Amino acid sequence: MKRYLPLIIGIIAVILFISGVSILFSRGDSVLPGSSKRTATIITTVAPTFDTTITINGDGVKEGETKVEPGTYTVQAAHKGFETESKMVTVKEGETVRVGIALQSNSPDTADWYGKNETDARKFEGISSTESGIIGQQRINSLPFLTRLPVRVPNKYTIDYGPSKKDPNNPKAVAITISYNDASSREAARNWIRYQGYDPDKLEIIYSPNRAQ
């Protein structure tokens, strides 16, 4: 019996080890060392298509779907002869975010790239159109009364909107434009904005007196 004791102890040890590993991997919240909970998705679309380097937080990725952990990421696209462009996005658990980047030429060698490459030209137009729609919606979300503009009151004032002059590099920034005939018309335009629930003094407003009166 004694001579079999080491063998029995060894068998018991193996059984205990296997049981412990089974319990560990059967737990639903277990994560293996070095792995990550990639429950969010970033889908990238870039133009030009070929030879464009795409990175997410500095890690190289292919165009299309990339699984990531929930969080904030910087998506960058670079191509020789084009301006490098970056966009910051935040994705939540289970969420899919699409990022489109259409690079602009900065070299004579690529100045007519989209004119010569029909596929890239279509992608460029699609990305730009989608981006414009997103930016427009973001502007409206911040100032819902933009959907009612332009407002024209003959012989008094016109209220419209356009790009910001205070923050010209931010396509999401917007400035209200007011052209008016006289001081009372100017104030009437400001009152219209107040009636929409906004303080004109807290908005970027560009005033333009009508010269022809």
VEXDREN-2710 file (C-alpha; in Angstrom, 1 decimal):
% VEXDREN-2710
k/r/px/py/pz
1/MET/0.0/0.0/0.0
2/LYS/2.8/2.4/0.9
3/ARG/4.4/2.0/-2.5
4/TYR/1.1/3.2/-4.2
5/LEU/0.8/6.2/-1.8
6/PRO/2.8/8.6/-4.0
7/LEU/0.8/7.6/-7.0
8/ILE/-2.5/8.1/-5.2
9/ILE/-1.4/11.5/-3.9
10/GLY/-0.4/12.5/-7.4
11/ILE/-3.7/11.5/-8.9
12/ILE/-5.6/13.4/-6.2
13/ALA/-3.4/16.5/-6.9
14/VAL/-4.1/16.3/-10.6
15/ILE/-7.9/16.0/-9.9
16/LEU/-7.8/19.0/-7.6
17/PHE/-5.9/21.1/-10.2
18/ILE/-8.2/20.2/-13.0
19/SER/-11.3/21.0/-10.8
20/GLY/-9.8/24.4/-9.9
21/VAL/-9.1/25.3/-13.5
22/SER/-12.6/24.3/-14.5
23/ILE/-14.2/26.5/-11.8
24/LEU/-12.0/29.4/-12.9
25/PHE/-12.9/29.3/-16.6
26/SER/-16.6/28.5/-15.9
27/ARG/-17.1/31.9/-14.2
28/GLY/-18.9/34.3/-16.5
29/ASP/-16.9/37.4/-15.4
30/SER/-13.5/35.8/-15.9
31/VAL/-11.0/37.4/-18.3
32/LEU/-7.8/35.7/-19.3
33/PRO/-4.6/37.7/-18.7
34/GLY/-3.8/40.0/-21.6
35/SER/-7.3/39.8/-23.1
36/SER/-9.9/42.7/-23.1
37/LYS/-13.6/43.2/-23.1
38/ARG/-14.0/44.5/-26.6
39/THR/-17.8/45.1/-26.6
40/ALA/-17.8/48.3/-28.8
41/THR/-17.2/48.8/-32.5
42/ILE/-15.6/51.5/-34.6
43/ILE/-16.2/51.3/-38.3
44/THR/-13.7/53.4/-40.4
45/THR/-14.1/54.6/-43.9
46/VAL/-11.3/56.6/-45.6
47/ALA/-10.4/58.2/-48.9
48/PRO/-8.1/57.5/-50.6
49/THR/-8.7/53.8/-50.1
50/PHE/-5.3/52.4/-50.8
51/ASP/-2.1/53.1/-49.0
52/THR/-3.8/55.2/-46.3
53/THR/-2.5/54.4/-42.9
54/ILE/-5.3/54.2/-40.3
55/THR/-4.6/54.2/-36.5
56/ILE/-6.8/54.0/-33.5
57/ASN/-5.0/55.4/-30.4
58/GLY/-1.8/54.8/-32.3
59/ASP/-2.5/51.2/-33.2
60/GLY/-2.6/50.4/-36.9
61/VAL/-6.0/49.0/-38.1
62/LYS/-7.6/48.1/-41.4
63/GLU/-10.4/50.1/-42.9
64/GLY/-13.7/48.7/-41.7
65/GLU/-14.8/47.2/-38.4
66/THR/-12.5/47.3/-35.3
67/LYS/-13.6/45.9/-32.0
68/VAL/-12.6/48.0/-29.0
69/GLU/-13.3/48.5/-25.3
70/PRO/-15.8/51.2/-24.4
71/GLY/-14.0/54.5/-24.2
72/THR/-12.6/57.5/-26.1
73/TYR/-10.4/57.0/-29.1
74/THR/-8.5/59.1/-31.6
75/VAL/-8.9/57.8/-35.1
76/GLN/-6.2/59.1/-37.5
77/ALA/-5.7/58.7/-41.3
78/ALA/-2.5/59.5/-43.1
79/HIS/-1.4/59.3/-46.7
80/LYS/1.6/60.7/-48.5
81/GLY/0.6/63.8/-50.4
82/PHE/-2.5/64.5/-48.2
83/GLU/-3.2/66.3/-45.0
84/THR/-3.2/64.0/-42.0
85/GLU/-6.5/64.1/-40.2
86/SER/-7.7/62.9/-36.8
87/LYS/-11.1/62.5/-35.2
88/MET/-11.9/61.8/-31.6
89/VAL/-14.9/59.5/-30.9
90/THR/-16.4/58.0/-27.7
91/VAL/-18.1/54.6/-27.9
92/LYS/-20.2/52.9/-25.2
93/GLU/-20.7/49.2/-24.4
94/GLY/-22.4/47.5/-27.3
95/GLU/-22.4/50.7/-29.4
96/THR/-21.2/51.0/-33.0
97/VAL/-19.7/54.3/-34.2
98/ARG/-18.9/55.1/-37.8
99/VAL/-15.9/57.4/-38.6
100/GLY/-15.4/58.8/-42.1
101/ILE/-12.2/60.6/-43.0
102/ALA/-11.8/62.2/-46.5
103/LEU/-8.2/63.4/-46.8
104/GLN/-7.4/66.7/-48.6
105/SER/-4.5/67.0/-51.0
106/ASN/-1.5/69.1/-49.9
107/SER/0.8/68.3/-52.8
108/PRO/0.8/69.0/-56.6
109/ASP/1.3/65.3/-57.1
110/THR/-2.1/64.5/-55.6
111/ALA/-4.0/67.7/-56.5
112/ASP/-6.2/65.9/-59.0
113/TRP/-6.3/62.6/-57.2
114/TYR/-10.1/62.5/-56.9
115/GLY/-10.5/63.6/-60.5
116/LYS/-8.5/60.7/-61.7
117/ASN/-9.8/58.0/-59.2
118/GLU/-13.5/57.6/-59.6
119/THR/-13.9/55.1/-56.7
120/ASP/-12.1/57.4/-54.3
121/ALA/-14.1/60.4/-55.6
122/ARG/-17.3/58.6/-54.8
123/LYS/-16.1/57.8/-51.3
124/PHE/-14.9/61.3/-50.8
125/GLU/-18.3/62.7/-51.7
126/GLY/-20.1/60.2/-49.5
127/ILE/-17.9/60.8/-46.5
128/SER/-18.2/64.6/-46.9
129/SER/-22.0/64.5/-47.4
130/THR/-22.4/62.3/-44.3
131/GLU/-20.1/64.5/-42.3
132/SER/-22.1/67.6/-43.4
133/GLY/-25.3/66.0/-42.3
134/ILE/-23.9/65.1/-38.9
135/ILE/-22.5/68.5/-38.4
136/GLY/-25.8/70.1/-39.4
137/GLN/-27.7/67.9/-37.0
138/GLN/-25.3/68.7/-34.2
139/ARG/-25.8/72.4/-34.8
140/ILE/-29.6/72.0/-34.8
141/ASN/-29.4/69.9/-31.6
142/SER/-27.5/72.8/-29.9
143/LEU/-29.8/75.5/-31.3
144/PRO/-33.1/74.0/-32.4
145/PHE/-34.5/77.3/-33.7
146/LEU/-32.0/77.1/-36.6
147/THR/-34.6/74.9/-38.3
148/ARG/-36.8/78.0/-38.6
149/LEU/-34.1/80.1/-40.3
150/PRO/-33.9/82.2/-42.4
151/VAL/-36.5/84.6/-41.0
152/ARG/-37.1/87.6/-43.2
153/VAL/-39.2/90.6/-42.2
154/PRO/-39.4/93.0/-45.2
155/ASN/-37.9/96.4/-44.7
156/LYS/-36.8/95.4/-41.2
157/TYR/-34.4/92.5/-40.7
158/THR/-33.2/89.0/-41.8
159/ILE/-32.0/86.4/-39.4
160/ASP/-29.9/83.5/-40.7
161/TYR/-26.8/81.5/-39.7
162/GLY/-23.4/80.5/-41.0
163/PRO/-19.9/79.5/-39.9
164/SER/-18.5/80.9/-36.7
165/LYS/-15.9/83.7/-36.9
166/LYS/-14.8/83.2/-33.3
167/ASP/-14.0/79.5/-33.9
168/PRO/-13.5/79.2/-37.7
169/ASN/-11.7/75.9/-37.5
170/ASN/-14.6/74.2/-35.7
171/PRO/-17.2/73.1/-38.4
172/LYS/-19.7/72.5/-35.6
173/ALA/-19.6/76.1/-34.4
174/VAL/-22.3/78.4/-35.7
175/ALA/-22.9/82.1/-35.8
176/ILE/-26.2/83.8/-36.1
177/THR/-26.3/86.5/-38.8
178/ILE/-28.6/89.5/-38.5
179/SER/-29.0/92.1/-41.2
180/TYR/-31.1/95.1/-40.2
181/ASN/-32.4/98.4/-41.4
182/ASP/-32.2/100.5/-38.2
183/ALA/-31.7/100.2/-34.5
184/SER/-35.3/99.3/-33.8
185/SER/-35.2/96.6/-36.4
186/ARG/-32.0/95.2/-34.9
187/GLU/-33.6/95.0/-31.5
188/ALA/-36.7/93.4/-33.0
189/ALA/-34.5/90.7/-34.5
190/ARG/-32.9/90.2/-31.1
191/ASN/-36.4/89.9/-29.5
192/TRP/-37.3/87.2/-32.0
193/ILE/-34.3/85.2/-30.7
194/ARG/-35.5/85.8/-27.1
195/TYR/-38.9/84.5/-28.0
196/GLN/-37.3/81.2/-29.0
197/GLY/-35.9/80.9/-25.5
198/TYR/-32.4/82.1/-26.0
199/ASP/-30.4/85.1/-24.7
200/PRO/-28.8/86.8/-27.8
201/ASP/-26.0/88.1/-25.6
202/LYS/-24.9/84.5/-25.0
203/LEU/-24.8/83.7/-28.8
204/GLU/-22.3/84.5/-31.4
205/ILE/-24.2/87.1/-33.6
206/ILE/-22.8/88.8/-36.6
207/TYR/-24.7/92.1/-37.3
208/SER/-24.8/93.6/-40.7
209/PRO/-26.6/96.9/-41.3
210/ASN/-28.4/97.2/-44.6
211/ARG/-26.8/100.1/-46.5
212/ALA/-29.4/100.5/-49.1
213/GLN/-32.3/102.3/-47.4
END
